[in-house]
Amino acid sequence: MVISRENLVALLNMDLELEITRAIQCINHSVALTGFAYGDIARELKIYTHKKIDHAVTLADQIKYFGGFPDIKVGKVHTSTDNEEMLLFDFEDSEDAIRRYKIRIEQAEQLKEMELTRRLRMILRVEQQHAMYLKKQVCVGARINEGSTLTPMDASYFSQQWAGNAAKVPIRVKNRTTWNADQPLRRLQ
């Protein structure tokens, strides 16, 4: 199925909302993490916050380029007083972003939008690096705290919200069939 530019803009706007929400969440988590063992992680989250804002700007630029209007919305920010739970929220959000950007790259490639594809790949790379870092930190934290109650959630709120919103985006399929009165119908290659 070929995605239309209008659908891509709607999906990029959903991604923009999640990037803005996650930037706010990272700010909160970077100052809410407590304890000496979490100092380096808090500093990493502050750096990552700037990357999330850069991602939001990149998405907004691309939305504008495609003739859309960047909707600046903020979703539900997940926070906790438990360090491990905060890191788990961040890890799940990164995993969700990785899944979404892989799909978005495929969609951009379908439309032959190579610059968008390149920019999305850069965002994906940052998300994958951050997820690997957080996974390591969550595992280390669980080992440090014997009897840790760390359990992965079935699905993050962001993933559920994104999937629900994405399901509402009407998909317009471009007709890839040509017709000539002198020839029978044939599919374009």
Buried (B, 14 or more C-beta within 10 A) or exposed (E): EEBBBBBBBBBBBBBBBBBBBBBBBBBBBBEBBEEEBBEEBBEBBBEBBEBBBBBBEBBBEBBEEBEBEBBEEEBEBBBBEBBBBBBBBBBBBBBBBBBBBBEBBEBBEBBEBEEBBEBBEBBBEBBBEBBEBBBEBBEEBBEEEEEEEBEEEEEBBBBEBBEEBBEEBEEEEEEEEEEEEEEEEEEEE
